[in-house]
Amino acid sequence: MKIKQLSEDLANKIAAGEVVERPANVVKELVENSIDASSHRIRIFIEEGGMKKILVEDDGSGMSQEDALMCFFRHATSKISNEQDLFTIRSLGFRGEAIPSIASVSHFILKTSEGKDGYEVVYEFGKCLSQQTCAFHQGTSICVEKLFYNLPARLKYLKSVQSEFAAIQNLVERLALGHPTIAFELYHDGRLIFKTSGHGQLLEVISAIYGLATAKNMIPVDVENEDYHIHGYISKIDTSRASKQHMITLVNQRVVRVPLAQEAILDVYKYYLLDRRYPIVVLYIDVDPYLVDVNVHPSKLEVKFSKEDTLRTLLSTGVQAALNQVNLVYQAKNKPTEKEKKAIEQPHFQFQYTSSSDVLPVSPEVKEEEPVYQDKEVKKVIEAKKEHIVESNIDEVIEEKRVMAKHLLVKGQARGTYIIAEDDEGMYLIDQHAAKERINYEYFKAQFQTLDMRMQDLIVPLTFNYTLSEATLIKEKKSFLETTGIFLEEFGPSTFVVKTLPLWTQRVDPMIFIEEMIDHLLHTSQVDVVALQEHAIATLSCKASVKANTYLDHLGMQKLVDDLMCCENPYVCPHGRPVLIFYSDYELEKLFKRVV
C-alpha cells in the first residue's frame, strides 16, 4: 500500500508552510481572529521583529473551555458550518487552519475567557503541554514564542529584525484602515510604535499612517449601484507616490489585491499624474457576499468578482466625479518657517530646467561642505575614491573629452520626436529623448567615477513623508543613499528632510529623483552600492532628458547631435534602445525603386 494518511502533526506543518511564512503572517491570523471576535481594542506586542515573541491581546467575546481546546484541531472553526456558508462569508477567517498551524511551529500560549472563569492552554510544536483554568478578563490573549525553532530551514530565511517588524507594521496599518472602529496599539521591544483611537474616522487613521498633511489632501469618494457600494478616500493630484502599494482596496473590510480596481483608478489618474506616479487610495468595496469569492488564495489576499465590468465602470466614474469636485491646480508651498527663512538667506541651490541645447551645467560658486556619513563602511568607500579626485574646472574637462566620432549635419525634425541628419554616407533618424539620455548618462557616470560630492544648500529643504513601516526600513538602509549624494535627516517618526544635494543633480526635479531612489531602496532586498549608483545614474539621465513631442530650434538640434557624437557609445541609450538609425544612400534609392 503506497498511499497513507498523514499524521495530524505533519499535516499541520504542511499547512503552516502556506499559512505561516514569517512573523507577519502570525500577526495577521491572530489579529484577524480578534477582529472576528468583535473586539473594540487590540494590542500587539512584538519583540525582535516577532522572532522572539508575538503577543496579541483583545477584549472580544472570548472562548469557552471547550472552544479553547477545539480550536487547536485542523478545520475547526466557528465562522462557517456548511457548504452554503462559503457563499456568504463576511468574517476574515473561515478555514480553521491558523491556530493549529501556528501551534505546530512555535511555543503557543492561549488564555481566554467569556467573562467568567478563564482557561489556559499551552502547546509546543504541535504537542499539548498543559491545560488549566486561570483568572482572566473577557477576551483572548495569544503568545507565540520560539517561532520556527523546529524548522531550521524556515528560520534561516527570515530577514533582519527591522525588515520583519516593518512587514508587521505595514500589516497592522492596513488592518487599522479596514477597521477604524477598533483601537489598535502596536508595540516593538516595549515601545509604542502605532496607535489608533477606534473612533470610526477613516481620515483619522489615514493621518496616523501618512501624516496630517496627506490626510488634508485626501478627497472623499462615495458611489453605489445595485451591486456595489464604493466609499473611502483618494489623494489629490499633487499628492502621489512612486509605488502602487499605497493604492489600498478593501472588499467587505478585507484588505485584498484587486488588479481591475487599480487599473480603473489609474485610467483616470493617468491624465493628471506624471509617468510612474501613483495616487494614495483607501477605498472600501462593499458587495453582497454572493457576488464575490474570497476562497481563491491560501493567504486570502485575492478575491474574484462575478460582475467585474460593473465594478470597473463604477470605480472609474466615482473617482472621476470625486476629482471633478475639487480644484486640481497644484498648490504652492505654505509660508516658510523661521528655519526655512534662515536657509533662504544662506547661499542656495537653484534648480534650472534647461532646454535641450544646454548639455552640461555651468558650475556655480560652490560652498564646500563635509557630508556626515551614517555608515562607516560607506564612508571608507567614499573617502577612498575622493583621494583620486583631480580638482579642475568642469568646462575644461568637457573640452578635453570633446572628440567627435563623426560630424552629422542636422536637416530637420519629424513629429517633435526624431531629428533628421545626414553625412556623406547617408541619412540618420535620431531619437532626441534617447540621445539626451545617453549624453546625460555619460556625464553623470563621470561624476560618480570621480565622486564629486561637492554639496550646496537647497533654497528650501525637501520633505518626504512615509508610513511608519516604510520609515523603519528607510532608517535601516538610508546610509546607502549617501553614496549617491542623498543625505536623509530624520524629522519625526516617519518624515525625512534633505537639505543639500550634489551640484550635478541640478538639471532634474529633485523631489521625483529622491522619491524614486527611496522607492528603489524600499523594494530591493539586497542593497548593492554599485547597482544603487547605476540606478541613480539611469534615473538622473532619463529625468533630465528632453521629452518626445518637443519641438527644438535648429541650433538646439545641432548641439544635441554634436554632443551625442562626442559620447563613448552614442548608439544606444542606457536602457539598450537604439538612439539613431542609419539609412545608406543605397538603401534610400532602393526604397524609392531608383536601383534594381
N, C-alpha and C positions, 0 to 999 in steps of 0.2 A: 504494500500500500504506500503510494508516494504522497498523496495529499493528506495533510494533517492540520488540525485546528490549532492555531497559535494560542499560546498561553495568554492569560489576561495581562500579565506584566509586559510581555513582548508586544502585544497589540497596543498597549498604552504608549510604549516607547516609539512605535511606528507612528502613531497618531501625533505624538509630541513633535516628530520631525516636520509635520505640516503646520501644527498649531503654534509651536513654540520654537522660534529660530533664534531669538535674542531676548534680553530682558524686557524690551519694549513690548513684545508680544504677550509676555506675562502680565504686564501692567494693563494692556488693552483688555484682555479677557477678564481680569479681576474687576476693573473699573466698570466695564460693561455690565457685569453681573450686579454691581452695586446700583447702577442706573436702573436696571430692570427691577430691582427690589424697591423702587420708589423712594430712593434716598433723597434727602434735602441737602446733605453735606457729605462730601467725600474727601478724605485726607490721604495723600500718598507720600510715604516716607521712603526715600531711596538712599542707599549707602554704596559708595564706589561704583556709581553708574548702574546699580542694580545687580552687579556681580557678587556683592557681599550680602545685600539684604534688600528685600522689597516688602513693604508693609502697606496694606490698603485697608482703611477703616471707613465704615459708613454708618448712618443712622437709619437704615432701611428696615424692611419688615422682618428681617432675620429668619432663622430656620428652627424647626423643632429638632428634638434629638434624633428622631427617625430620618428626617431630611438631611441632617448633618452627616449621618452615616451613609445614606443612599447616594449623595452627590459624588462620592468617590468611585462609583461604578460607571463604566462607559455607557453613553447614550441614556443616562438617567437625567431627566430634565423636567422642569415644571412649566416650560414655555409652550410645548405642544403635546398632544396626547394621541392624535390620529392623523391619517394621511391628509384629511381635508384641511387640517390646521396649517399645512405647508403653504396653502394658497392665501392665508390671511395672517402672515407673520408681521407683527408690529414690534416685537421685542428685539433687542440687539443680539442676544444669544438664543439658540434653539437646538443645537446638536447634542449637547450634553457631553462634550469631549474635553473641554478646557481643564476642569479641575482634576480629573484622573490623569490627564496628560502631564500637567504641571507637577502633580504629586509624584509622578513616576521618575522625574529627573531632578528632584530637589528635596530638601527638608521642609515640610509643609505643615504649618500650624493653623488650624481653623478654630476660631472662637465665635459663637453666635448665640443669639437669644431673641425670642419673640416678645420679650418684655418682662418675663418672669425669671425662671431659672435659666442659667446659661449652660452651654455644653462645649467641651473642647475635644478636638480630635487631632492627633499627631501622626503624620505619615512621613516616611523617609524612603525615597527611591522605590515607591510603589508598595511598601510594606507598612501596615498599620502598627505603630509602636504603642499608642495608648489612646483611650477614650474615657472621659470622665466629666462630671458636672463641674461647673465653676460659676463664680459670681461675674456677671457681665451685663452691660446695659443693652437695650434693644438695638439690634443691628448686627453687623458682621465684621470681623477682623480676620484678615488672612496674612500670614507672614511667610515669605518664601526665602529660604537660605540655601547655601550650597548648590546653587543652580548649575546643572550640567557636571557636577563633580563625578557622576558615574558614567559620563560620556566625554572623555578627554578630547576626542576628535572634534566635538562640537565646541567645547570650551576654548580650544586654541584659535578658533576662527572669530572669536569676539574681538571687537575693536577696542580703542582706548576708552578709559573711563569717561572722558568728556564726550566722545562720539556716541557712546551708548546712552549717556544721560541726555544728550541733545535729541536723540530719537525718542526717548521717553517724554521729554518736554514738548516736542512737536506733537506727539500723540495726545497728550493731556490738553494742549491748547485747542486742538481740533475737537476733542470731546466737549470742551467747555463751550465752543462755538455752537455745537449741536444742542447743548442743554444749558441755556443761560439761566434757567430757574434753579439750577443746582450750584451750590457754593463749592468750588474746588480749591484745594490747597495742595501745593506740591513742594516738598522739602528735599534738599540734597545735602547729605552729610550734616544734618541738623540745622540747615539754613533755609528759610522760606524763600523760594525762587519765584513762584507764580501763585496768584490768588484771584478769585472772582467772588463777587458778593452774593450771587444767586438771586438777584432782584428781578431777573427776567428781561433785562435790557440787553439786546444783542449788541447794540452800539457800544455799550459799556465794556463788554467782553472784547470787542474789536480794539477798543482803546487800550485795554490791558495788554494786548498782544502786540499791536502795531504802533501804539503811541497815540497821544491825543491829536497831534497834527494830522495824522492819517485818518483818524475817526471823523474829524471835521470835514474831510474831503470825500466822504462816502455819500452816495446817492441811494435813497430807498427805491426798491423795486417791489411792486405788488400787482400781479396779474393772475387771472384764472379763467378757466373754461370748464366745461362739464367733466373733464377728466383730471386736470391738473390745477394745483394752486402753487404759484411760484412767488416767493417773497424773500426779502433779505436786502443786501446792500452791494453796490458796485462802486468802484472808485471813479473819480473824475479823471479826465484825460491827462491832467498834469501830475497825476499820482500813478506811477506804474513801477513794475519790477522787471528784472531781466530773466525771470523764470516763470513757468506756468504753475509752479507748485502753490502759488498764492491764490489760485482760482479754485476755491473750495465749494464743492456741491454736497448737499446732504439730502438723501432721499428718505423721507419719513424719519428724519433726525439721525439717520445713519450716514456717517462720512464714507462716501464711495467715489470711485472714479467713474465719471460719465463723459466719455470722449465726445459724444454728439453734443452735449451741453457746452463743452469747451469750444468746439467748432462753431456752434451757433453764436456764442458770445463774441468770439474773435472775428467772425464775419462782420459784426457790427463795428468793433473797435479798430479794425484794420484801416478804416478811413481816417482815424484820429491819432493813432499811435505810430511811433517810429518802428522801423523793422526790428523784430526780435524784442519788442517791449510788450509787456502783458499787464492787464489790469489786476487789481486786487478784487476778488469776488468772494462773497459768502452768501450763497443762495440756498434756500430750502425748497425742495420739490416735494410737495405733499400730494400723494396719489393713493387711490384705492389699492390695497394690497393685492387684489385680483389682477391688477394691470402691471405688476412688477414681480419679478422672480429674484429673490435675494440668495437663493441656494445654488449659485453657479460658480462659486470660487471658494476654496478651503478657508481663506482668510476673510471672506465676506466683504472684500473690497470692491467687488464689481456686481452690478445688477443688470437685468435685462428687462426692457420695457416692451409692452405689446403695441403701443401706439407712438412710435418714435417720431414720425413725421409731425404729428400733432404737437409733441413736446418741443421739437426743434423750432417750429413756427411760433409757438407761444413764447419761447425764450427770446428769439430774435426781436419780435415785436415789443416784448416787455422791456428789454434792455435799451432798444432804440427809443422807446417812449420815455424812459427814465432820463436818458441823456438829453432828449429834446426839451426837458423841463428845466434844465439849468443852463447857465451861461458857460459855454465851452471855451471862452477866451482864457489863455494862460494868465494866471495871476502873478503880479510882481512880488518879489520878496518883501516880507514885512520890514518895518523900520529897523535899522541895525541897532544891536545892543551897544552898551558902552564899550564892551570888549572889542566888538567889531569896529566901532568908530576909531579906536586906537590903532587897529590893524590897518584901517584905511589911510591913516596918517603916515604909516611906515612905507618904505619902498615896496611896491606891489607888482604883481604879475598880471599883465594884461593879456587876455586870450584873444587872438585875432583869427577870424575865419577868412582865410585868404582865397584868392582866385586861383585858377589852375596855373597861371603864369608864375606864381610865387612858389618856387620849387623847394627852397630851403629857408628856414627862418633866419633873420638877422639877429645876431646875439646882442641883447640889451645889456645895460650895466648890470653886473652880477653881484649879488650880495652873498659872499661865501658863508656857508652855514654848515656846521658839523652835524650830520644826522645822528640821531640816537637810535641805536640798533637794539631790538628786543631779543635777538638770539645771538649767542656768542659765536656759533659756527658760521652763521650767515655773515657776521661781522668779519670773521677771518677771511672768508671768500672775497668780500668786497675790498677789504684793506689790501689783500694780496694783489688784486687787479689794479687798484689805484696806484700802486708803485710804478706801473708801466705807462701811466698817462703822460703824454707829451703835451705840455701847455703850448697852445698855438691858437691863432685866430681861425675860427671855423671857416671863414670865407677863403683863407689861404689853403686850407686842407682841401676844400672843394675844387679850387683851381688846379691844384696839383694832380687831382684824380680825373680831371676832365679830358679823357681820351675817348673820342667818339668812334664807335665801331664802324659806322657808315653814316653818310650825310643823306638824309631824306628831305625832299622839298615838299612842303605841305601845299595841297591844291584846294582843299575844301573840307566840309564836314557833312555827314549824312545822318539824318534822324536825331540830331543833337547828341549822338552817342559815339559815332565812328568817324575817325579822322582819315581822310584820303590823302595819301602821299605817294611820291614816286622818286625813282633814281634812274640811272642809266639802264638798269636791268628789267624794270617793270613797275608795277603798281602795288601799293600796300594799303590794306584796311587795318586800322589801329583802334582797338577798344580803349577809349580815353580813360575810363574808370580803372581798368586793369593796368593800363600804363602808369597811371599815377600811383596805384598800389605798389607796383614794382619799384618806382622811384622812392616812394616813402619807405618801403621795406628795407632797401639797402641803406638808406640814410639812418633809420632807427637802429638797424643792426650794427652799423658802425658806432653809434652812440653806446650801445650795450657792450661792444667789444672793448671800447676804451673806458666804459663805465663812467661816463661823465656825469657824476652825481651832484653837479652844482645845482643848488636849490634856490628858489626865490619865493617869497611870501605871496599867497593869494590875496587879492583885494578883500575878499570876504571868505572865511573858512567854509568848506563844503561839509554838509551834514548828511549822514546816512543812517536811516532807521531800519532796524531789522527786528524780527521776532526774537524773543529771549533764547529760543532753541538755536536759531541761526547765530546769534551773538556769541553763544558759548563756543561754537565751532570756529568762528572768526577769531576770537581771542586766542584760541589754541594755535591757529595757523598764520596769524597776521604777520609774524616775523618773516615769512617767505615773501610777502609783498614788498618788503624793504629792498629786496634785490631788484625790483622794478621801479624803485623810487617812490613807492606809495607808503607813507607813514601814517597809520591809523592811530588816533588817540581816543581812548575811551572817554565818553562823555555821557555817563549814565549807564544803567544796566544793559541797554540794548541799542545805544546810539554811539556813533563814532564820528569824529571830525578829522578833516585833512586840512592842514594849514599851509603846507608847502608842496610844490611839485617840481620835478626837474624841468629845466628850461626847454628841452627838446620836445615836451608834450604840449606846447602852446598852440599847435595847429588843430587840435581836436577838442570836442566838448569834454571837459574833464569829468563831469558828473557821469556821463554814459560810460566813459573809459574805465573809471574806477569801479562802477557798479558791475560791469561785465567781468572785470578781473576778480572781484569778490565772489561773483556767482560762479566763475570757473573754479575758484578755490573751494567753495562750498560743495561742489559736485565732483571733486577729484579726491579719491580715497588716498592715493599715494602721491604726495606732492613732490615733483621733481623740479628743482630750481631752474635747470636748463629749459625744460619743457614749459615752465611758467613764463620765463623770459621770452621764449619763442611765441607763446600765445599773446603776450603783451605786444610784441613787435607786429604780429599779424593784425591784431585788433587796432593798434595805432595806425597802421598802414591803410587799412580799409576805411576807418572813420575820417581820416584826413584826405581821402581821395575825392576828386571831382566826380559827381554822380552822372549817371546816364540822363539823357534828355536835358543836358545843359549846353546851351549854345555859347561857343567861345569865339573871340575875335581871332584874326589870322595870326597876330603876334603871339597870343596865348597858346594857340595850337602848335606853332613852330617851336616855341620854348619847351612845351611839353614833350614833343618828339625829340628835340635835341637832348634833353635831359634823359629821356629813355635810352637813347643810343649811347649814352655815357655809362649806363649801368653794366655791371659784370654779366648779368643774364637778362637781357631785355626781351626775351622771347616768351616767357610765361610769368603769370602773376604768382604771388606767394601761395595761392591755393592750387596751382597747377593748370589753370586755364590759359589758353593762348592769348597773348597780348596783341600780336599782329599776324595778319595772313597775307602772304605774298602771291601775286599773280604775275608770272613772267610775260614778256611780250608775246611769246609763242602761245601761251595759254589764252591770253586775251584774243588773239587773232583766231584761235581755234574756236573759241566761244561764238565769235561773230562769223564763223564759216569763211574766214578770209584765207585759210590754208586748208589743204586737203589732208 
